[in-house]
């Protein structure tokens, strides 16, 4: 009896060990093929750099070839395979063709990160229909196109993932960010719906809701209305140490959430508190936002409808010692023009 019991026990232990290994979360993205839209700068570049350190194979999509070349030059130093794909993601056919080329190049795509974005800051009176259409194109239609194009390649891999980078502006309506919030709300809804529907295909979908991050993107954001004043409050907020998060730290948390296949990730304590207040005390938060709107810059009596970049909107307040953390991130994350 003993001679039979020992082999059976050994087999049970071996089976349990193999089962544990099979259920254990993936430790890293080494050897995984990851597509990142907007991967040449800002948060996308921070994600790419963290993935390169893990020896993932990267496909970076962005419009600017020089920015892509600069990103690739730095990232290849980690020994990872880095490919760059110039593409205007506003062009549906071009984006589909680009993802198809990436899929054929690698044979499979393990993860798609919909990160590309653009921020337009200013009062509602300064906005026009085109501003809302443009925001929807980059934050909703482009991610939808990328997702539908990548699905055939995701189905070929064992751990397919989609990461949609939304925003606290996709959960809380922030004054002077009308087009941005409307489009990020749409992306959040799309991401949450796809998570439920793609679960049967074993495709994990993570909705990321970042609060303020120090990515250096404030310099390349667009500003309307009293653009210098708008840039001042926006850059001060983006660099505030108590309410904003460094882009590298944010990237690490996003990738950890992706490995664990978390449904939702909200970054920064401030963002989590705001979402909680919105859920429990929506009328109270609505009154706070009305007050915030009154404190923000007024629409100028003349002009104010033309967009200006952060680079064109400097003042005595910004850049200054008050925005040093946000400004330091400009070179760290390839945001300098």
JOPE-V539596 format. One record per backbone hydrogen bond with DSSP energy under -1.0 kcal/mol. CO is the residue of the C=O (numbers start at 1). NH is the residue of the N-H. E is the energy in kcal/mol with one decimal. If there is no record, write none. Layout:
co = {CO/CO}
nh = {NH/NH}
e = {E/E}
//
This chain:
co = {1/2/4/5/6/7/8/9/10/11/12/13/14/15/16/17/18/19/20/29/32/33/33/34/35/36/42/43/44/45/46/47/48/49/51/52/55/57/58/59/60/61/61/62/64/65/66/67/68/69/70/71/72/74/75/76/81/83/85/88/91/92/93/94/95/96/97/98/99/100/101/102/103/110/111/112/113/113/114/119/121/123/124/128/129/130/131/132/133/134/135/136/136/137/140/141/142/143/144/145/146/147/150/150/151/153/154/160/161/162/163/164/164/167/168/168/174/176/177/178/179/180/181/182/183/184/185/186/187/188/189/190/191/192/193/194/198/198/199/204/206/207/208/209/210/212/213/214/216/219/221/222/223/225/226/227/228/229/230/231/232/233/234/235/237/240/245/246/247/248/249/250/251/252/253/254/255/256/257/263/265/268/269/270/271/272/273/274/275/276/277/281/282/283/284/285/286/287/288/289/290/291/292/304/308/310/318/320/323/324/327/329/330/333}
nh = {5/6/8/9/10/11/12/13/14/15/16/17/18/19/20/21/22/23/24/32/57/110/111/59/113/61/46/47/48/49/50/51/52/53/56/55/31/34/83/36/85/38/39/87/68/69/70/71/72/73/74/75/76/77/78/79/58/60/62/91/95/96/97/98/99/100/101/102/103/104/105/106/107/161/35/163/37/115/165/222/224/126/127/132/133/134/135/136/137/138/139/140/141/142/144/145/146/147/148/149/150/151/153/154/155/156/157/204/112/206/114/166/208/170/171/172/177/122/181/182/183/184/185/186/187/188/189/190/191/192/193/194/195/196/197/198/201/203/202/162/164/265/166/267/168/245/215/247/219/311/310/121/308/227/230/231/232/233/234/235/236/237/238/239/240/244/214/250/251/252/253/254/255/256/257/258/259/260/262/207/209/272/273/274/275/276/277/278/279/280/281/285/286/287/288/289/290/291/292/293/294/295/296/225/223/313/315/323/327/328/330/333/335/42}
e = {-1.8/-1.9/-1.6/-2.5/-2.5/-2.3/-2.1/-2.4/-2.6/-2.7/-2.4/-2.3/-2.5/-2.2/-2.3/-2.4/-2.1/-1.9/-1.9/-2.4/-3.1/-1.9/-1.9/-2.4/-3.0/-2.8/-1.9/-2.6/-2.3/-2.6/-2.0/-2.4/-2.6/-1.8/-2.2/-1.7/-2.4/-2.9/-2.6/-2.4/-2.9/-2.3/-1.3/-2.3/-2.0/-2.4/-2.1/-2.4/-2.8/-2.1/-1.5/-2.5/-2.3/-1.0/-1.9/-1.7/-3.2/-2.7/-1.2/-2.1/-2.4/-2.4/-2.4/-2.3/-2.3/-2.2/-2.2/-2.2/-2.6/-2.3/-2.2/-2.3/-2.5/-1.9/-2.8/-3.1/-2.2/-1.2/-2.5/-2.9/-2.9/-1.6/-1.4/-1.2/-2.4/-2.9/-1.9/-2.3/-2.4/-2.0/-2.4/-2.1/-2.4/-2.2/-2.3/-2.7/-2.8/-2.6/-2.4/-2.2/-1.9/-1.5/-1.1/-2.2/-1.9/-1.1/-1.6/-2.1/-1.9/-2.7/-2.7/-1.2/-2.8/-2.2/-1.7/-2.9/-1.3/-2.4/-3.2/-2.5/-2.1/-2.3/-2.7/-1.4/-1.9/-2.5/-2.2/-2.4/-2.9/-2.3/-2.1/-2.6/-1.9/-1.2/-2.1/-3.0/-1.2/-2.0/-1.9/-2.4/-2.6/-2.4/-2.4/-1.8/-2.4/-1.9/-1.4/-1.2/-1.2/-1.5/-1.1/-3.0/-1.9/-1.9/-2.6/-2.4/-1.8/-2.1/-1.9/-2.7/-2.2/-1.8/-2.4/-1.4/-1.0/-1.7/-3.0/-2.3/-2.6/-2.2/-2.1/-2.4/-2.3/-2.1/-2.3/-2.0/-2.3/-1.9/-2.6/-2.9/-3.7/-1.8/-2.6/-2.4/-2.2/-2.0/-2.7/-2.5/-1.9/-2.4/-3.1/-2.2/-2.0/-1.6/-1.8/-2.5/-1.6/-1.7/-2.5/-2.3/-1.5/-1.4/-1.1/-3.5/-2.6/-1.7/-3.1/-1.6/-2.7/-2.2/-1.2/-1.9/-3.0/-2.8}
//
